[in-house]
Amino acid sequence: MHVALQHWQLHLEGAQSLKDRRSVLQRLKAALRRECNASVAETGETEQWQRAEISCAVVGSDRTVVEGILRAADRLVASADGARVIDTEVTWL
C-alpha cells in the first residue's frame, strides 16, 4: 500500500474577506475531491484572508497510480481561479 500527502501553500489574490477566502477554498477542495478522488482538508493559515494551506491524501496499491493522481491534483490546484501556489510539498508515508 502506498500513501502520499501533498500540501500546498496558497496566496488568494482577490480575497478581501473570510467569505471570499472560503469561496475559493470550497471550490478548490470540491474539485480535488471530484476530479482526483482524494481526501482534502484545510490544514493551516486559517487566520489570514489571503493565505491558505490545503492538503490532500491519496492511498493506492500502485505507487505510479498514486503519483499520477498527485500530478493531476497539482495541475488542478495550479490552475485554480483566485489561488496562486507559493509552495508545495509531497510526503510519502
Backbone as numpy.savetxt, mean C-alpha at the origin, in Angstrom:
# Nx Ny Nz CAx CAy CAz Cx Cy Cz
5.69 -22.47 2.38 4.85 -21.30 2.38 5.74 -20.06 2.38
5.36 -19.06 1.61 6.11 -17.81 1.50 5.21 -16.66 1.93
5.73 -15.83 2.83 4.99 -14.68 3.36 5.83 -13.44 3.15
5.22 -12.41 2.59 5.93 -11.15 2.37 5.06 -9.99 2.83
5.71 -8.99 3.37 5.07 -7.74 3.75 5.70 -6.62 2.94
4.86 -5.76 2.39 5.38 -4.60 1.68 4.80 -3.35 2.33
5.69 -2.38 2.59 5.31 -1.13 3.23 5.59 0.01 2.26
4.67 0.97 2.21 4.87 2.17 1.41 4.73 3.40 2.29
5.69 4.31 2.20 5.58 5.64 2.79 5.05 6.53 1.68
3.96 7.23 1.95 3.30 8.02 0.92 3.21 9.49 1.30
3.27 10.33 0.27 2.96 11.75 0.41 1.64 11.97 -0.31
0.66 12.50 0.41 -0.67 12.73 -0.15 -0.76 14.20 -0.54
-0.45 14.47 -1.80 -0.25 15.82 -2.28 -1.42 16.77 -2.05
-2.62 16.32 -2.35 -3.77 17.22 -2.30 -4.55 17.19 -1.00
-4.11 16.45 -0.03 -4.87 16.31 1.22 -4.77 17.58 2.05
-5.91 18.22 2.26 -5.96 19.42 3.08 -6.71 19.18 4.39
-7.18 17.95 4.58 -7.90 17.60 5.80 -7.81 16.09 5.99
-8.24 15.64 7.16 -8.28 14.20 7.40 -9.28 13.50 6.48
-10.33 14.22 6.10 -11.32 13.66 5.17 -10.68 13.40 3.81
-9.89 14.34 3.31 -9.19 14.15 2.03 -8.24 12.96 2.13
-7.51 12.89 3.22 -6.55 11.81 3.44 -7.24 10.46 3.45
-8.32 10.38 4.22 -9.07 9.13 4.33 -9.62 8.69 2.98
-10.08 9.63 2.18 -10.62 9.31 0.86 -9.57 8.66 -0.04
-8.39 9.24 -0.08 -7.31 8.69 -0.92 -6.92 7.30 -0.43
-6.75 7.16 0.88 -6.30 5.88 1.43 -7.35 4.79 1.29
-8.61 5.12 1.47 -9.66 4.11 1.32 -9.72 3.58 -0.11
-9.62 4.48 -1.08 -9.62 4.04 -2.49 -8.42 3.14 -2.77
-7.25 3.54 -2.28 -6.04 2.78 -2.52 -6.10 1.41 -1.85
-6.54 1.35 -0.61 -6.63 0.06 0.10 -7.66 -0.85 -0.58
-8.78 -0.30 -0.99 -9.80 -1.11 -1.67 -9.26 -1.66 -2.99
-8.51 -0.85 -3.73 -7.94 -1.31 -5.00 -6.92 -2.43 -4.77
-6.10 -2.30 -3.74 -5.12 -3.35 -3.43 -5.82 -4.65 -3.06
-6.88 -4.55 -2.27 -7.63 -5.76 -1.90 -8.28 -6.41 -3.13
-8.87 -5.56 -3.96 -9.60 -6.06 -5.13 -8.66 -6.60 -6.21
-7.64 -5.85 -6.54 -6.77 -6.21 -7.67 -5.70 -7.24 -7.31
-5.20 -7.18 -6.07 -4.08 -8.03 -5.69 -4.46 -9.11 -4.68
-5.68 -9.07 -4.19 -6.14 -10.04 -3.20 -5.18 -10.10 -2.01
-4.79 -8.92 -1.54 -3.83 -8.81 -0.44 -4.51 -8.23 0.79
-3.98 -8.56 1.95 -4.42 -7.93 3.19 -3.72 -6.59 3.29
-4.49 -5.54 3.57 -3.94 -4.18 3.56 -4.37 -3.45 4.82
-3.45 -2.64 5.36 -3.77 -1.83 6.54 -2.94 -0.56 6.53
-3.47 0.46 7.15 -2.71 1.68 7.40 -1.89 1.41 8.65
-0.58 1.54 8.55 0.29 1.09 9.64 1.10 2.20 10.29
0.98 3.41 9.83 1.76 4.47 10.45 1.40 5.82 9.88
2.04 6.86 10.45 1.83 8.24 10.00 0.36 8.64 10.06
-0.32 8.28 11.13 -1.77 8.51 11.21 -2.14 9.92 11.64
-1.20 10.70 12.10 -1.51 12.03 12.63 -1.31 13.17 11.62
-0.68 12.90 10.51 -0.39 13.96 9.54 -1.31 13.82 8.33
-1.80 14.95 7.84 -2.72 14.92 6.71 -2.07 14.46 5.42
-0.84 14.88 5.19 -0.21 14.63 3.90 0.80 13.50 3.92
0.87 12.75 5.00 1.76 11.58 5.07 0.96 10.36 5.47
1.36 9.22 4.95 0.69 7.97 5.31 1.64 6.81 5.10
1.39 5.75 5.82 2.10 4.50 5.60 1.06 3.40 5.50
1.12 2.65 4.41 0.25 1.49 4.28 1.11 0.27 4.05
0.58 -0.87 4.45 1.30 -2.13 4.31 0.35 -3.19 3.78
0.91 -4.13 3.03 0.10 -5.26 2.58 0.87 -6.54 2.83
0.12 -7.59 3.08 0.69 -8.91 3.33 0.20 -9.86 2.24
1.13 -10.67 1.75 0.80 -11.66 0.71 1.37 -13.00 1.15
0.55 -14.03 1.04 0.96 -15.39 1.40 0.72 -16.28 0.19
1.68 -17.16 -0.10 1.51 -18.09 -1.21 2.45 -19.27 -1.09
2.14 -20.30 -1.85 2.98 -21.50 -1.80 4.18 -21.40 -2.73
4.16 -20.43 -3.67 5.25 -20.27 -4.63 5.81 -18.85 -4.52
7.09 -18.73 -4.31 7.71 -17.41 -4.12 7.54 -16.53 -5.36
7.61 -17.10 -6.55 7.48 -16.27 -7.76 6.08 -15.68 -7.88
5.08 -16.40 -7.43 3.71 -15.87 -7.45 3.59 -14.71 -6.47
4.15 -14.88 -5.28 4.11 -13.81 -4.27 4.86 -12.58 -4.79
6.01 -12.78 -5.40 6.77 -11.66 -5.97 5.97 -10.94 -7.06
5.26 -11.70 -7.89 4.42 -11.09 -8.93 3.30 -10.25 -8.35
2.70 -10.74 -7.29 1.62 -9.98 -6.63 2.18 -8.70 -6.03
3.36 -8.78 -5.42 3.98 -7.58 -4.85 4.34 -6.56 -5.92
4.82 -7.03 -7.07 5.12 -6.10 -8.18 3.85 -5.42 -8.66
2.76 -6.18 -8.78 1.48 -5.60 -9.20 0.99 -4.58 -8.17
1.13 -4.90 -6.89 0.73 -3.98 -5.83 1.57 -2.70 -5.89
2.85 -2.85 -6.13 3.74 -1.69 -6.21 3.35 -0.78 -7.38
3.04 -1.38 -8.52 2.59 -0.58 -9.68 1.29 0.14 -9.37
0.37 -0.55 -8.70 -0.92 0.05 -8.36 -0.73 1.24 -7.42
0.10 1.09 -6.41 0.34 2.19 -5.46 1.04 3.35 -6.18
2.01 3.04 -7.03 2.74 4.09 -7.74 1.85 4.89 -8.68
0.79 4.28 -9.18 -0.10 4.97 -10.12 -1.35 5.54 -9.46
-1.44 5.47 -8.14 -2.63 5.94 -7.43 -2.77 7.45 -7.52
-3.99 7.90 -7.76 -4.28 9.34 -7.79 -4.18 9.92 -6.38
-3.46 11.02 -6.25 -3.38 11.71 -4.99 -2.30 11.23 -4.05
-1.54 10.21 -4.44 -0.49 9.69 -3.56 0.81 9.53 -4.35
1.91 9.90 -3.71 3.23 9.74 -4.30 4.06 8.89 -3.35
4.72 7.87 -3.90 5.52 6.97 -3.07 6.83 7.66 -2.70
7.10 7.74 -1.41 8.35 8.29 -0.91 9.37 7.18 -0.71
8.91 6.06 -0.14 9.80 4.94 0.15 8.99 3.66 0.17
9.62 2.56 -0.14 8.97 1.25 -0.07 9.96 0.24 0.48
9.42 -0.76 1.15 10.26 -1.80 1.74 9.52 -3.12 1.71
10.23 -4.19 1.35 9.66 -5.53 1.34 10.38 -6.37 2.40
9.61 -7.09 3.20 10.15 -7.97 4.22 9.61 -9.36 3.99
10.50 -10.34 3.91 10.09 -11.74 3.77 10.14 -12.39 5.14
9.08 -13.12 5.47 9.02 -13.80 6.76 9.19 -15.29 6.59
